[in-house]
Amino acid sequence: MGRVTVQLELRNYSDTVRAELGQIAPEEIRKATLAGVVDTGATQLVIPGRVATDLGFPVVGEASVRFADNRRENRREDLTDPAKA
């Protein structure tokens, strides 16, 4: 079985809306480009804490995560889903 990797761009949703409303310039939208591994069984996206901080995602709690190598860790949970806002 092969490993599938992707390049993805994450953006701060609030910044994107503010740019669409003309409140900030489009180049002020906080964004990050990352390489990721596709996990078809995943229910959440895990990103490095530094990236979450740089994008301005607020911490909303803690979640137990299991990695592809079956390691488990507790990680902070950031608000990355605009539907949760």
Secondary structure as UniProt FT lines:
FT   STRAND          5..11
FT   HELIX           13..20
FT   TURN            21..22
FT   HELIX           26..28
FT   STRAND          31..37
FT   TURN            40..41
FT   HELIX           49..55
FT   STRAND          59..66
FT   TURN            68..69
FT   STRAND          72..78
FT   HELIX           82..84
//
